[in-house]
């Protein structure tokens, strides 16, 4: 048998089945074997992780890169640089905020061209479901998207309008036929319109600088009604449905109902919903605005419980940056500011800071931040776990070190984030993509090594891998 090219070993290597001393053998960019700590083949490079934790490369299935067209908001070069520093080896780009959006085969082509040769980590793409493009879904799937996203409420982006219930119903039959996943921004417009009329209009309007005013404009009922609708349509059509950036704890019984019925229905939440609380958001601090909103402290704790018991499967960033002036920080108007949290680089330490306080461990961390997002995007055969046959995407993470979030270490194009100034637990020491070190202690690889993952991975050379089959966990 050929020898590995690289061996990364440590006292805390996190696989789906164990968390202890091990040596990860890498050959031709893939994990060839996971051996004992003492099992180091002759003639290969050895990286000693020591007492640091070796995690699978993180997968972030919810990232707004915004290129082409709105590259001033972010871009593939800066987004993937931030990802590498944060231990993220694969991102899945959202279909909106770019111009054109990824709602047609031509839009997908332009997205691919914008990303090609500029990515420090691997990138896959979601397609978009909007009114009028039902007949294009099959072509976009053939072109390489991993699934499709839609909104049930105004997205804030003119090029990406929401779908009606009728359009959604028809699309879900088509997506079931295609065996494609639908991911949904699950807020219904009715409850939002009613709440906005009560709290933001007329003589009784609340102060737009107060977070409470914005929070009241996006009630839990908007999410709850949307989840109920999606659950009903999932039963009727058989389509795979995933609720993105879920924040309302009042919908958790519906998510549990879907699990009990063994429906193809999943949900994610985000670091900001697990960290912040509405009661603590200062007046005018519009960097905290996102939709759905950060809710109350009791809601946050119920989300943690749902994550712990598997009702919510994963934690993804929903990195949605914009130029600072669009946050209207000077005037502090929550109602006019752009909604989105800048967080791609900080997902791992933010989640670890809060998870470790609650007694969660590294295998849960690997499941929430890597394996389940990889599964959602259809990448579990090659991403998401330290297992033979998968890509050698690895993170060396010091869980006991801490750092303060400061602009000079923030690799996002724009530095405004609600995490600024926070002391976070856990530091990424190095990130490896298919066995290549792309980040280590503030230094980055000179050349972008990221690949574009267009639905199906390229064939593997049989000379090395004919004994392996894709291994789902």
C-alpha positions in Angstrom: 0.0 0.0 0.0 1.4 3.5 -0.8 2.6 5.6 2.1 0.8 8.8 3.2 2.1 12.2 2.2 1.2 13.8 5.6 0.3 12.7 9.1 -1.4 15.0 11.6 -1.6 13.6 15.1 -2.7 14.8 18.5 -4.1 13.8 21.8 -7.7 15.0 21.0 -8.7 14.0 17.4 -12.4 14.2 16.9 -13.9 11.5 14.7 -17.6 10.4 14.6 -16.8 7.6 17.0 -14.0 8.8 19.2 -12.3 11.8 20.8 -8.8 10.9 21.8 -5.3 10.3 20.7 -5.0 9.4 17.0 -3.0 10.0 13.9 -4.7 11.1 10.7 -2.9 9.8 7.6 -3.3 11.9 4.4 -2.6 10.8 0.8 -3.4 12.8 -2.3 -5.6 15.2 -0.4 -7.8 12.6 1.2 -7.8 10.9 4.6 -6.2 7.5 4.0 -6.5 6.1 7.5 -7.0 7.1 11.1 -4.5 5.2 13.2 -3.3 5.1 16.8 -1.2 8.0 18.0 2.0 5.9 17.7 1.1 4.9 14.1 3.3 7.3 12.1 4.5 5.9 8.7 8.1 6.4 7.6 8.9 9.1 5.1 5.9 11.4 5.5 5.6 14.9 6.9 4.3 14.9 10.5 2.3 17.7 12.1 2.1 17.6 15.9 -1.1 19.0 17.2 -0.1 18.2 20.8 -3.0 18.9 23.2 -4.9 21.1 20.7 -8.1 19.6 19.3 -8.1 18.3 15.7 -11.6 18.9 14.2 -12.9 18.1 10.8 -12.9 21.2 8.6 -16.0 23.2 9.2 -18.8 23.5 6.6 -20.8 26.7 6.6 -23.9 26.1 4.4 -25.3 29.6 4.8 -22.9 32.4 3.6 -23.8 35.5 1.5 -20.7 36.2 -0.5 -22.5 38.9 -2.7 -20.2 38.5 -5.7 -20.7 39.4 -8.6 -22.5 42.7 -8.5 -22.3 43.6 -4.9 -18.6 42.7 -4.3 -18.3 46.0 -2.3 -20.4 44.1 0.4 -18.0 41.1 0.5 -16.5 38.9 -2.2 -15.0 35.4 -2.7 -11.4 36.6 -1.9 -12.3 38.1 1.5 -15.1 35.7 2.4 -12.9 32.6 1.9 -10.0 34.3 3.7 -12.2 34.9 6.7 -13.5 31.3 6.4 -9.9 29.8 6.5 -9.0 31.8 9.6 -12.2 30.6 11.2 -11.5 26.9 10.5 -14.1 26.8 7.7 -13.0 24.7 4.8 -16.2 24.7 2.8 -18.8 27.4 2.3 -22.1 27.2 0.4 -22.9 30.6 -1.2 -26.5 31.9 -1.1 -28.2 32.8 -4.3 -29.2 36.4 -3.5 -27.5 39.7 -2.9 -25.3 39.1 -6.0 -26.2 40.7 -9.3 -27.4 38.7 -11.1 -28.8 36.4 -8.5 -28.3 32.6 -8.9 -31.9 32.1 -10.2 -31.1 31.2 -13.8 -28.4 29.0 -15.6 -26.8 32.3 -16.8 -26.8 33.7 -13.2 -25.1 30.5 -12.1 -22.5 30.7 -14.9 -21.6 34.3 -13.8 -21.4 33.2 -10.2 -19.0 30.4 -11.1 -16.8 32.7 -13.2 -16.7 35.3 -10.4 -15.5 32.6 -7.9 -13.1 30.7 -10.1 -9.4 31.0 -9.0 -10.2 33.4 -6.1 -11.2 31.0 -3.3 -9.0 30.0 -0.4 -11.4 27.3 0.7 -13.9 25.1 -1.2 -17.2 26.7 -2.4 -20.6 25.2 -3.4 -23.7 27.1 -4.5 -27.3 27.3 -3.7 -29.7 28.1 -6.5 -32.7 30.4 -6.0 -36.5 29.7 -6.3 -38.4 32.9 -7.3 -41.6 33.5 -9.2 -41.4 32.5 -12.8 -38.3 30.3 -12.7 -39.9 26.9 -12.0 -38.9 25.6 -15.4 -35.2 26.5 -14.9 -34.7 24.5 -11.7 -33.7 21.3 -13.4 -31.2 23.1 -15.6 -29.6 24.8 -12.6 -29.4 21.5 -10.8 -27.7 20.0 -13.8 -25.3 23.0 -13.7 -24.2 22.1 -10.2 -26.2 23.9 -7.5 -26.7 21.8 -4.3 -30.3 22.8 -3.8 -32.6 25.8 -3.9 -33.6 28.7 -1.6 -36.7 30.8 -1.5 -38.3 33.5 0.6 -41.9 33.6 1.9 -41.5 37.3 2.7 -39.8 40.3 1.0 -36.0 39.6 1.0 -35.1 43.2 0.8 -33.4 42.5 -2.6 -35.5 43.5 -5.6 -33.9 40.8 -7.8 -35.0 38.0 -5.4 -38.8 38.3 -4.8 -40.7 35.9 -2.5 -42.9 33.1 -3.7 -46.6 32.7 -2.9 -48.1 29.6 -1.3 -49.3 28.4 -4.7 -45.9 28.9 -6.4 -44.3 27.1 -3.4 -46.7 24.2 -3.7 -45.9 23.7 -7.4 -42.2 24.1 -6.9 -42.1 21.5 -4.1 -43.6 18.9 -6.4 -40.9 19.7 -8.9 -38.1 19.6 -6.3 -39.4 16.3 -5.0 -39.2 14.9 -8.6 -35.6 16.3 -8.8 -34.7 14.9 -5.4 -33.5 18.4 -4.5 -33.5 20.2 -1.2 -35.5 23.4 -0.6 -34.1 25.8 2.0 -36.5 28.5 3.1 -36.5 31.9 4.8 -39.5 31.0 6.9 -41.3 34.2 7.9 -44.9 34.9 6.7 -45.6 38.4 5.6 -49.0 38.8 7.3 -47.9 38.8 10.9 -45.0 41.1 10.1 -47.3 43.6 8.3 -49.7 43.6 11.2 -47.0 44.0 13.8 -45.3 46.8 11.9 -48.6 48.7 11.6 -49.0 48.5 15.4 -45.5 49.4 16.6 -43.9 51.3 13.8 -46.5 53.5 12.2 -48.8 56.4 13.3 -48.7 58.4 16.5 -48.1 55.4 18.7 -45.0 54.3 16.8 -42.1 53.2 18.9 -38.7 54.8 18.9 -36.7 53.3 15.9 -33.5 53.5 17.9 -34.8 51.1 20.5 -34.2 47.4 19.7 -37.6 46.5 21.2 -39.4 48.5 18.5 -37.7 46.4 15.8 -38.2 43.1 17.7 -42.0 43.8 18.0 -42.1 44.3 14.2 -40.9 40.7 13.5 -43.1 38.6 15.8 -42.5 34.9 16.5 -45.9 34.2 14.8 -44.4 35.0 11.4 -41.9 32.1 11.8 -44.5 29.9 13.5 -47.0 30.2 10.7 -44.3 29.7 8.1 -43.0 26.5 9.7 -46.6 25.2 9.9 -47.1 25.9 6.2 -43.8 24.2 5.2 -44.6 21.2 7.4 -48.0 20.7 5.7 -46.5 21.1 2.2 -43.7 18.7 3.1 -46.3 16.1 4.0 -48.2 16.7 0.7 -45.3 16.8 -1.7 -42.5 14.7 -0.1 -40.0 17.4 -0.9 -37.0 17.8 1.4 -37.4 21.0 3.4 -34.9 22.9 5.5 -35.7 26.0 7.6 -32.8 28.5 7.6 -31.7 30.7 10.5 -34.5 29.6 12.8 -35.1 31.8 15.8 -38.6 31.3 17.2 -38.6 28.8 20.1 -42.4 28.7 19.8 -42.1 26.6 16.6 -40.0 23.9 18.2 -43.0 21.6 18.8 -43.7 21.6 15.1 -40.0 20.7 14.4 -40.3 17.9 16.8 -43.6 16.7 15.2 -41.7 16.5 11.9 -39.0 14.4 13.5 -41.5 12.0 15.1 -43.2 11.6 11.7 -39.8 11.0 10.1 -40.4 13.6 7.5 -37.5 15.1 5.4 -37.7 18.3 7.4 -34.7 19.9 9.2 -33.7 23.3 10.7 -30.7 25.3 11.5 -30.0 28.1 13.9 -27.2 30.7 14.1 -24.5 31.8 16.6 -26.2 35.2 17.2 -29.4 33.5 18.3 -27.4 31.3 20.7 -25.3 34.2 22.1 -27.2 37.4 22.3 -30.4 38.3 24.0 -32.9 41.1 23.0 -32.8 42.5 26.5 -29.1 43.3 26.2 -29.0 45.0 22.7 -28.1 48.7 23.3 -30.2 51.4 21.7 -29.0 52.3 18.3 -26.7 49.3 18.0 -27.9 48.3 14.5 -25.0 45.9 14.0 -27.3 43.5 15.9 -30.1 43.7 13.3 -31.0 40.6 11.4 -34.2 38.9 10.2 -35.6 36.9 11.9 -34.4 38.9 14.9 -32.4 38.0 18.0 -35.0 37.3 20.5 -35.4 37.2 24.3 -33.1 35.3 26.8 -35.7 32.6 27.5 -36.0 32.0 23.8 -32.3 31.6 23.4 -32.1 29.0 26.2 -34.9 27.0 24.5 -33.0 27.0 21.2 -30.0 25.6 23.1 -32.2 22.8 24.4 -33.4 22.1 20.9 -29.9 21.9 19.6 -28.9 19.6 22.4 -31.8 17.1 21.8 -31.4 17.2 18.0 -34.6 19.1 17.2 -32.3 21.6 15.5 -29.5 19.9 13.6 -26.8 22.5 13.0 -25.4 26.0 13.6 -24.4 28.0 10.5 -23.3 31.6 10.3 -25.8 33.3 8.0 -22.9 35.7 7.2 -24.8 38.6 5.7 -22.4 41.6 5.5 -23.0 45.0 3.9 -21.1 48.3 3.7 -21.1 50.0 7.2 -23.2 53.0 6.0 -26.1 50.6 5.2 -26.2 49.8 8.9 -27.0 53.4 9.7 -24.9 53.2 12.8 -24.7 57.0 13.2 -28.4 57.4 13.4 -29.1 54.1 15.0 -32.4 53.5 13.2 -33.2 49.8 13.5 -36.1 50.1 11.1 -34.1 51.5 8.2 -30.8 49.7 8.7 -29.8 46.7 6.6 -30.5 43.4 8.4 -27.6 41.0 8.6 -24.9 39.7 11.0 -21.3 39.6 9.9 -19.9 36.5 11.5 -18.3 33.9 9.1 -14.9 34.0 10.7 -16.2 33.8 14.3 -18.7 30.9 14.2 -16.4 28.3 15.8 -15.2 30.3 18.8 -18.6 32.0 19.4 -20.4 28.6 19.5 -17.6 27.0 21.6 -17.7 29.9 24.1 -21.4 29.3 24.7 -21.4 25.5 24.3 -18.6 24.9 26.7 -20.4 26.9 29.4 -23.3 24.5 29.0 -21.3 21.3 29.1 -21.2 20.4 25.5 -18.2 18.7 24.0 -16.2 18.5 20.8 -18.1 15.7 19.1 -21.3 17.8 19.4 -19.3 20.8 18.0 -18.1 18.7 15.0 -21.6 17.5 14.4 -23.3 21.0 14.5 -20.6 22.9 12.6 -19.4 20.3 10.1 -21.2 17.0 9.6 -24.8 18.2 9.5 -24.1 21.2 7.3 -22.2 18.9 4.9 -25.2 16.5 4.9 -27.6 19.3 4.1 -25.5 20.4 1.1 -25.1 16.8 -0.2 -21.4 16.9 0.6 -21.3 14.3 3.3 -19.5 11.8 1.1 -16.4 13.9 1.0 -16.8 16.6 3.7 -17.8 16.9 7.4 -15.9 14.2 9.3 -12.5 12.8 10.0 -13.1 9.4 8.2 -11.1 7.5 5.6 -12.1 8.4 2.1 -13.1 12.0 2.9 -11.2 15.1 2.0 -8.4 15.8 4.4 -10.0 19.0 5.7 -8.7 19.5 9.2 -8.6 22.2 11.9 -6.1 22.5 14.7 -8.0 24.3 17.4 -6.9 25.4 20.9 -10.1 25.4 22.9 -8.5 26.9 26.0 -6.9 30.0 24.4 -9.0 33.2 24.2 -8.9 36.3 22.1 -10.7 39.6 21.8 -12.5 40.4 18.5 -10.7 43.4 17.1 -10.9 44.9 13.6 -7.2 44.3 12.8 -7.8 40.5 13.0 -11.1 40.5 11.2 -10.7 39.2 7.7 -14.2 40.3 6.4 -14.2 43.1 3.9 -16.0 45.3 6.4 -15.2 45.1 10.1 -18.5 46.1 11.7 -19.9 43.1 13.7 -21.8 42.7 17.0 -19.0 40.5 18.2 -16.5 43.3 18.2 -14.9 43.7 21.6 -16.1 40.3 22.9 -13.7 37.9 24.6 -14.1 34.6 22.9 -12.9 31.2 23.9 -11.0 29.0 21.3 -8.4 29.9 18.7 -7.8 28.3 15.3 -4.1 27.5 15.1 -4.2 26.0 11.6 -6.6 25.1 8.8 -5.8 22.3 6.2 -7.8 22.0 3.0 -7.3 18.6 1.3 -4.0 18.2 3.2 -2.7 21.7 2.2 -2.2 24.2 5.0 -4.2 27.3 4.0 -4.0 29.2 7.3 -1.7 29.1 10.3 -1.3 31.7 13.1 -2.1 34.7 11.0 -0.5 33.6 7.8 -2.3 32.4 4.7 -1.4 30.3 1.7 0.0 32.3 -1.1 -2.2 30.8 -3.8 -6.0 30.1 -3.6 -6.4 26.3 -3.3 -10.2 26.2 -3.1 -12.3 24.2 -5.5 -15.8 24.9 -6.8 -18.0 22.0 -5.7 -20.5 21.7 -8.5 -23.0 19.2 -7.1 -21.1 15.9 -7.8 -17.4 15.7 -6.7 -15.0 14.8 -9.5 -14.0 11.1 -9.9 -11.2 9.8 -7.7 -8.2 8.1 -9.1 -8.7 4.4 -8.7 -5.0 3.8 -8.1 -5.4 4.8 -4.5 -9.1 4.8 -3.6 -10.7 1.8 -5.2 -11.1 0.2 -1.8 -13.1 3.1 -0.4 -16.8 3.9 -0.8 -18.5 7.0 0.3 -19.3 6.6 4.0 -22.4 8.4 5.4 -22.5 8.6 9.1 
